[in-house]
């Protein structure tokens, strides 16, 4: 695991912890955002391991599907989880009428933690 990959996975873990804290306080929309970013940082770390880097969220998500999920390096459902989490994050961040629930947050955090476990298995310590 490179220092950059480790930093991304550490940031992902902190995002999960922040989301848990936010949801405990009832700030579900902000927790959704942190949950998505946890998954996004993991995706970046896994793509970095493939020698790939992208400058937009859409490019990262697309490449995650193409180079990791479709290639069988991560289970296919994680591409869908990432797509869905981004859609929920967009609503939570920009829709003033967004109503995110604790269950929504818990689902994204469960997915993020599962993806983090996969990343830790696949990224070797240098």
Beta strands, then each sheet from edge to edge (+ up, - down):
end
